Amino acid sequence: MLGFSLTEEQQALVEMAKRFTKERVTPIAAECDRDARFPKDVFEAGHELGLINPTVPSEYGGAGLGELDNALIAEQLAYGCTGIQTSMLANTLALTPIKLAGSEAQKTKYLGMLTAEPVFASYCTTEPTGGSDVAGLRMRFEKHGDDFVLNGEKCWITNASFASFYVVFATSDPELRHRGIAAFIVDRETEGLRVGKHEDKLGQRASDTAAVHFENVKVPKANLLAPEGQGFKLAMETFNQTRPDIGAMATGLMQRCLDESVAYAKERVTFGQPIIEHQMVQAMLADMAISTEATRLLTLKGAWNLDNGVRDPIVSSYAKAFGADRAMQTALDAVQVFGGNGYVKDYPVEKLMRDAKVLQIYEGTSQIQRLVIARSLAR
Ligand SMILES: Cc1cc2nc3c(=O)[nH]c(=O)nc-3n(C[C@H](O)[C@H](O)[C@H](O)COP(=O)(O)OP(=O)(O)OC[C@H]3O[C@@H](n4cnc5c(N)ncnc54)[C@H](O)[C@@H]3O)c2cc1C
């Protein structure tokens, strides 16, 4: 049976996330953007309410919610600020590979750590030499007795400055490409691990993004998450799980663009009438509404597939690529609707435009999503 209604629990979750966003996120979004500051107190409050790490199973202290629930939360938080939202939900990217491949001991320790306290974790694939070609990563691991030693650098890592642990992908030999890649859980306090500078970004400035340097970092055997040859597959499976989240972020951002634009278009008068009466403005608003709803549906279908064991990662890629591209266009149109006022920081839409851009870049660029989709069509 096909249905589009949310359960009572999901409706309550949406209401809670919406209220939290309205009270805690939206009011400080512009200031956090200006100062490039992540509000840790908001993260702590979200953790208290169960909005952080919602997909951790109950046996590890989590709420055991599904990917669809996670997407519903993400959309609401993104409405307030995708920068704050990215950092609030980035733990999901780090905990997903542990959920997928972790040993019982790893799950108990690391998922338990995330649910017990409002702590951060980061997911590290990208390196200065490239992010799209994950199989081409160069960070090295060597086996030293029972332990492993990591050397190299990761960059663009969300929440790197705050993380208590990192899920790190490294290779025994870059020539082996995907066959050489393994994954490790690395504790923050490990000797030789150093967090680099905080990136000064165009958008999503409230989110922390930094490099992580590894110099002879010793990782015990117990922290091997995926053995050599299995790391690449784990990275791809992780992205398959988390891509609907970007669709959800795009939906929240577009809904905000639409609401702000409709409100402004009703107020702003030109040629003797509110600009909402001008057909070319109406067309932009209509396109925003279509894009928002279409992305929402693709996102929820991608998430529903994951929750129901439907092995179709392509819908997640549709949601990610379509949502990111439409969010960028929608934010550009929102600036257009506001005219000159759209171009200054006194109004919220220039931030939405800056924030939207990275949706086309992280977790697989729009081009990489199209590669994934085209390859699946060819198969
Ligand atoms: C704010 C932010 C947060 C991030 N957070 C994280 C994080 O937490 N963890 C993490 O590991 N990474 C993170 N990233 C990194 C992100 O995933 C990469 O930036 C992204 O994958 C692209 O890699 P790149 O920047 O090296 O671009 P490149 O891979 O160098 O690509 C450059 C351009 O070439 C295009 N391109 C590349 N290959 C192809 C191809 N085969 N066909 C067509 N076009 C192609 C790309 O689409 C892009 O337009 C983050 C990035 C940003 C900006």
The ligand as a Tripos MOL2 file, in Angstrom:
@<TRIPOS>MOLECULE
LIG
   53    58     1     0     0
SMALL
NO_CHARGES

@<TRIPOS>ATOM
      1 C1         31.9520   22.2800    4.0070 C.3       1 LIG1
      2 C2         32.5090   20.9370    3.6340 C.ar      1 LIG1
      3 C3         32.3980   19.8900    4.5100 C.ar      1 LIG1
      4 C4         32.9350   18.6300    4.2000 C.ar      1 LIG1
      5 N1         32.8820   17.6090    5.1190 N.ar      1 LIG1
      6 C5         33.5640   16.4470    4.8610 C.ar      1 LIG1
      7 C6         33.6830   15.4260    5.8560 C.ar      1 LIG1
      8 O1         33.1370   15.5480    6.9670 O.2       1 LIG1
      9 N2         34.4130   14.3250    5.5470 N.ar      1 LIG1
     10 C7         35.0400   14.1520    4.3600 C.ar      1 LIG1
     11 O2         35.6930   13.1450    4.1600 O.2       1 LIG1
     12 N3         34.9360   15.1020    3.3940 N.ar      1 LIG1
     13 C8         34.2340   16.2430    3.6180 C.ar      1 LIG1
     14 N4         34.1630   17.2190    2.6540 N.ar      1 LIG1
     15 C9         34.8490   17.0290    1.3920 C.3       1 LIG1
     16 C10        33.9220   16.7960    0.2220 C.3       1 LIG1
     17 O3         33.3060   15.5320    0.3320 O.3       1 LIG1
     18 C11        34.7460   16.9750   -1.0620 C.3       1 LIG1
     19 O4         35.0310   18.3590   -1.1740 O.3       1 LIG1
     20 C12        34.0200   16.4690   -2.2760 C.3       1 LIG1
     21 O5         33.8980   15.0870   -2.2630 O.3       1 LIG1
     22 C13        34.7460   16.8890   -3.5670 C.3       1 LIG1
     23 O6         36.0980   16.5910   -3.5020 O.3       1 LIG1
     24 P1         37.1740   17.7290   -3.8930 P.3       1 LIG1
     25 O7         36.8250   18.9600   -3.1480 O.co2     1 LIG1
     26 O8         38.5230   17.1740   -3.6970 O.co2     1 LIG1
     27 O9         36.9080   18.0140   -5.4240 O.3       1 LIG1
     28 P2         37.5430   17.1630   -6.6360 P.3       1 LIG1
     29 O10        37.3460   15.7180   -6.3940 O.co2     1 LIG1
     30 O11        38.9000   17.6740   -6.8910 O.co2     1 LIG1
     31 O12        36.5760   17.6160   -7.8320 O.3       1 LIG1
     32 C14        36.6940   18.9040   -8.4370 C.3       1 LIG1
     33 C15        35.6110   19.0330   -9.5050 C.3       1 LIG1
     34 O13        35.7700   18.0350  -10.5120 O.3       1 LIG1
     35 C16        34.5860   17.2690  -10.6490 C.3       1 LIG1
     36 N5         34.9230   15.8780  -10.9180 N.ar      1 LIG1
     37 C17        35.8360   15.1180  -10.2570 C.ar      1 LIG1
     38 N6         35.8930   13.8870  -10.7880 N.ar      1 LIG1
     39 C18        34.9730   13.8650  -11.7770 C.ar      1 LIG1
     40 C19        34.5410   12.8690  -12.7060 C.ar      1 LIG1
     41 N7         35.0490   11.6280  -12.7090 N.pl3     1 LIG1
     42 N8         33.5850   13.1970  -13.6100 N.ar      1 LIG1
     43 C20        33.0520   14.4560  -13.6150 C.ar      1 LIG1
     44 N9         33.4160   15.4290  -12.7710 N.ar      1 LIG1
     45 C21        34.3500   15.1270  -11.8620 C.ar      1 LIG1
     46 C22        33.8710   17.4140   -9.3080 C.3       1 LIG1
     47 O14        32.4660   17.1910   -9.4520 O.3       1 LIG1
     48 C23        34.1920   18.8490   -8.9450 C.3       1 LIG1
     49 O15        33.3060   19.7130   -9.6230 O.3       1 LIG1
     50 C24        33.5720   18.4540    2.9430 C.ar      1 LIG1
     51 C25        33.6480   19.5210    2.0410 C.ar      1 LIG1
     52 C26        33.1350   20.7490    2.3670 C.ar      1 LIG1
     53 C27        33.2720   21.8780    1.3690 C.3       1 LIG1
@<TRIPOS>BOND
     1     1     2 1
     2     2     3 ar
     3     2    52 ar
     4     3     4 ar
     5     4     5 ar
     6     4    50 ar
     7     5     6 ar
     8     6     7 ar
     9     6    13 1
    10     7     8 2
    11     7     9 ar
    12     9    10 ar
    13    10    11 2
    14    10    12 ar
    15    12    13 ar
    16    13    14 ar
    17    14    15 1
    18    14    50 ar
    19    15    16 1
    20    16    17 1
    21    16    18 1
    22    18    19 1
    23    18    20 1
    24    20    21 1
    25    20    22 1
    26    22    23 1
    27    23    24 1
    28    24    25 2
    29    24    26 1
    30    24    27 1
    31    27    28 1
    32    28    29 2
    33    28    30 1
    34    28    31 1
    35    31    32 1
    36    32    33 1
    37    33    34 1
    38    33    48 1
    39    34    35 1
    40    35    36 1
    41    35    46 1
    42    36    37 ar
    43    36    45 ar
    44    37    38 ar
    45    38    39 ar
    46    39    40 ar
    47    39    45 ar
    48    40    41 1
    49    40    42 ar
    50    42    43 ar
    51    43    44 ar
    52    44    45 ar
    53    46    47 1
    54    46    48 1
    55    48    49 1
    56    50    51 ar
    57    51    52 ar
    58    52    53 1
@<TRIPOS>SUBSTRUCTURE
     1 LIG1         1 GROUP 0 **** ****
